[in-house]
Amino acid sequence: MAILCRLHDAYGTRLIEGIRASLPQEDVREWPDIGDADDIDICIVFRMQPGFLKPFRNLGLISATGAGIDHYLLDPDLPRHVPLVRIVDADFAARMADYVLCWVLFHHRDVAHFLASQRQHRWAYKTMRSAREVRVGVMGLGQMGRLSCERLTAIGYAVRAWSRTRHTIDNVDCYAGDDEFDDFLGNTEILVNLLPLTPQTAGILGKRSFDRLPAQSVVISAARGSHLVEADLLEALASERLRAATIDAFPIEPLPSDHPFWDHPKIYVTPHCSSTASLKTTIDSFAENVRRFRAGERLLNQVDFAAGY
């Protein structure tokens, strides 16, 4: 039996080297040098193409390289009888909350105005509202969403949150379900998307939602690319329903060099970097799941296919 690794290049060779060092007893192979496909019983895969796993008839465990697994679930050939596990880092939520706080402050304090003024050599004074006057709405109340809400309230923002099911968070107005979605949007001027991607949330950042936000609102999307209807975002910015957007995840990644988002004066693009697992966590979590799989023990962070995460 053997492990096949198809990894991202964010860590260079350190990730594959770390996996091999942590699993010295295992036959660890790196794509595309797979050898005999029938040897492969474990795969750790980043951004696989649909059908990638079909040749591996003896597959018993699939591991993502991070927390997001929606693109795996979109593969019609994904072997759903095989356990799929995620990499969950205790620092995921803190890193995401840092990202959210950074961009909420950027838009609240209109940093773009001052950067443009500096480039033009203009002393362009502008008054600012306090944080308590700015209504920030967070969609998604998992670990990342909850901590983001807590960080935002800690510095004074008026925070509200929406999720599929009811939650309670100190100093946060919580909304739940379809019946309360419009009320949530109507009181939100900086909208932060941290939802999981499911059939119900795909396309949620589209015209219907944008039209229910107050005029001149801002969207920050740090979840999944398929949450966003790109044409609707461009239209909302052109009509000034929205005044700006920060987007971290896209349906096609890397974002094509000729994509209109790159040069749009009101769109801020980040390269899907809002929150990532550390090298150590990725290696340790994967190695522990390999050990558990070999021993027939319960796996860590196994995906519930019915829930979609």
TIDOVEX-564843 format. One line per 2 residues: their letters; for each residue x, y, z of C-alpha. Coordinates in steps of 0.1 Angstrom, whole numbers, plus 5000, padded with zeros to 4 digits. Example, Ala and Ser with C-alpha at 12.3 -4.5 7.8 and 13.67 -1.06 7.14 Angstrom:
! TIDOVEX-564843
as) 5123 4955 5078  5137 4989 5071
//
This chain:
! TIDOVEX-564843
ma) 5000 5000 5000  5012 5035 4993
il) 5003 5072 4999  5000 5096 4969
cr) 5006 5133 4976  4994 5160 4952
lh) 5003 5191 4970  5002 5229 4966
da) 5036 5247 4963  5031 5273 4990
yg) 5057 5255 5012  5080 5245 4984
tr) 5094 5210 4991  5090 5213 5029
li) 5055 5197 5029  5064 5165 5011
eg) 5097 5163 5030  5077 5167 5063
ir) 5052 5140 5054  5080 5116 5045
as) 5098 5123 5077  5067 5119 5098
lp) 5057 5086 5081  5091 5068 5075
qe) 5074 5034 5074  5051 5045 5045
dv) 5057 5043 5008  5051 5081 5000
re) 5048 5090 4964  5045 5124 4948
wp) 5024 5132 4918  5029 5125 4889
di) 5052 5096 4899  5024 5073 4911
gd) 5039 5040 4901  5012 5012 4901
ad) 4978 5029 4908  4965 4998 4925
di) 4991 5004 4953  4976 5037 4963
di) 4952 5034 4993  4956 5069 5007
ci) 4956 5103 4989  4963 5138 5002
vf) 4953 5161 4974  4952 5198 4967
rm) 4928 5212 4940  4923 5180 4921
qp) 4905 5179 4888  4872 5160 4885
gf) 4879 5123 4881  4914 5125 4895
lk) 4907 5097 4920  4891 5073 4895
pf) 4923 5053 4887  4928 5044 4924
rn) 4907 5013 4929  4920 5005 4963
lg) 4916 5039 4979  4906 5039 5015
li) 4913 5074 5027  4913 5109 5011
sa) 4927 5139 5028  4923 5175 5019
tg) 4953 5198 5025  4931 5224 5043
ag) 4897 5230 5058  4878 5237 5025
id) 4864 5206 5008  4837 5220 4985
hy) 4856 5214 4953  4860 5177 4963
ll) 4823 5174 4967  4816 5189 4933
dp) 4835 5160 4917  4808 5136 4904
dl) 4833 5108 4905  4843 5114 4941
pr) 4841 5079 4958  4817 5088 4986
hv) 4822 5054 5003  4857 5065 5011
pl) 4863 5087 5041  4873 5123 5034
vr) 4892 5142 5061  4901 5179 5064
iv) 4931 5197 5080  4918 5218 5108
da) 4943 5242 5125  4936 5258 5159
df) 4949 5290 5144  4926 5290 5114
aa) 4900 5311 5132  4925 5336 5146
rm) 4941 5341 5111  4907 5346 5095
ad) 4896 5370 5122  4928 5390 5116
yv) 4919 5392 5079  4884 5402 5086
lc) 4894 5429 5110  4921 5442 5087
wv) 4896 5447 5058  4867 5460 5079
lf) 4891 5487 5092  4904 5494 5057
hh) 4868 5500 5044  4855 5517 5075
rd) 4884 5542 5076  4884 5546 5038
va) 4921 5538 5035  4916 5538 4997
hf) 4907 5575 4998  4939 5584 5016
la) 4961 5562 4994  4947 5578 4963
sq) 4951 5613 4978  4988 5606 4985
rq) 4994 5594 4950  4978 5627 4938
hr) 4998 5648 4963  4965 5660 4978
wa) 4959 5669 5014  4924 5654 5014
yk) 4911 5656 5049  4881 5634 5057
tm) 4861 5629 5089  4855 5594 5101
rs) 4827 5577 5121  4835 5557 5152
ar) 4834 5519 5151  4801 5519 5171
ev) 4784 5537 5143  4794 5511 5116
rv) 4771 5481 5112  4791 5450 5103
gv) 4773 5418 5093  4790 5384 5094
mg) 4775 5355 5075  4785 5321 5089
lg) 4790 5314 5126  4814 5285 5126
qm) 4846 5288 5146  4859 5315 5122
gr) 4827 5335 5121  4823 5335 5158
ls) 4858 5347 5166  4855 5374 5139
ce) 4824 5386 5156  4841 5387 5190
rl) 4871 5406 5176  4849 5431 5159
ta) 4827 5438 5190  4859 5440 5211
ig) 4869 5472 5193  4834 5486 5192
ya) 4817 5477 5160  4780 5472 5159
vr) 4780 5436 5149  4752 5413 5136
aw) 4754 5378 5123  4735 5354 5102
sr) 4736 5316 5099  4715 5287 5090
tr) 4708 5277 5126  4703 5299 5157
ht) 4733 5310 5177  4739 5333 5206
id) 4769 5355 5210  4774 5383 5235
nv) 4769 5418 5221  4760 5404 5186
dc) 4725 5405 5171  4721 5370 5157
ya) 4697 5362 5128  4689 5327 5115
gd) 4673 5310 5085  4657 5323 5053
de) 4630 5342 5072  4655 5365 5089
fd) 4680 5369 5060  4665 5401 5045
df) 4663 5418 5079  4699 5409 5085
lg) 4710 5424 5052  4689 5455 5056
nt) 4709 5465 5087  4744 5456 5073
ei) 4767 5481 5057  4799 5460 5057
lv) 4790 5424 5048  4815 5397 5056
nl) 4810 5362 5041  4824 5333 5060
lp) 4798 5307 5051  4806 5271 5041
lt) 4798 5263 5005  4766 5242 5001
pq) 4739 5240 4975  4720 5265 4996
ta) 4748 5291 4999  4761 5289 4963
gi) 4756 5323 4946  4744 5339 4979
lg) 4765 5370 4970  4744 5380 4941
kr) 4719 5406 4930  4692 5395 4954
sf) 4715 5400 4984  4732 5432 4971
dr) 4698 5448 4964  4688 5443 5001
lp) 4719 5459 5015  4719 5497 5022
aq) 4732 5518 4994  4770 5522 4994
sv) 4777 5491 5013  4808 5470 5012
vi) 4813 5432 5007  4842 5412 5021
sa) 4842 5376 5009  4867 5353 5025
ar) 4849 5320 5021  4845 5302 4987
gs) 4846 5314 4951  4812 5299 4942
hl) 4794 5321 4968  4799 5351 4945
ve) 4781 5359 4913  4808 5380 4897
ad) 4787 5397 4871  4763 5408 4898
ll) 4791 5423 4918  4803 5443 4889
ea) 4768 5456 4882  4763 5465 4919
la) 4795 5485 4919  4787 5502 4887
se) 4753 5513 4900  4769 5523 4934
rl) 4747 5499 4953  4781 5488 4966
ra) 4810 5511 4971  4838 5485 4973
at) 4845 5448 4977  4874 5427 4990
id) 4874 5392 4974  4897 5364 4985
af) 4883 5333 4968  4873 5328 4932
pi) 4856 5301 4910  4888 5299 4890
ep) 4921 5301 4908  4946 5315 4902
lp) 4925 5344 4890  4931 5347 4852
sd) 4954 5376 4843  4928 5392 4821
hp) 4900 5391 4847  4883 5424 4852
fw) 4886 5423 4889  4924 5429 4887
dh) 4920 5465 4874  4887 5474 4889
pk) 4892 5506 4911  4867 5494 4937
iy) 4877 5457 4940  4906 5445 4962
vt) 4919 5410 4953  4938 5388 4977
ph) 4951 5354 4965  4930 5330 4987
cs) 4953 5338 5016  4928 5348 5043
st) 4935 5318 5065  4958 5288 5059
as) 4969 5258 5080  5005 5259 5093
lk) 5030 5236 5078  5033 5217 5111
tt) 4996 5213 5115  4992 5200 5080
id) 5019 5174 5085  5009 5164 5120
sf) 4972 5161 5113  4977 5141 5081
ae) 5003 5118 5097  4979 5112 5127
nv) 4950 5103 5104  4973 5079 5085
rr) 4982 5062 5118  4945 5060 5128
fr) 4935 5047 5094  4961 5019 5095
ag) 4950 5010 5131  4912 5011 5123
er) 4906 5039 5147  4883 5069 5144
ll) 4896 5096 5120  4901 5133 5129
nq) 4880 5159 5111  4861 5135 5089
vd) 4837 5152 5065  4799 5147 5068
fa) 4789 5143 5031  4753 5150 5039
ag) 4761 5183 5056  4788 5193 5031
y) 4815 5200 5056
//
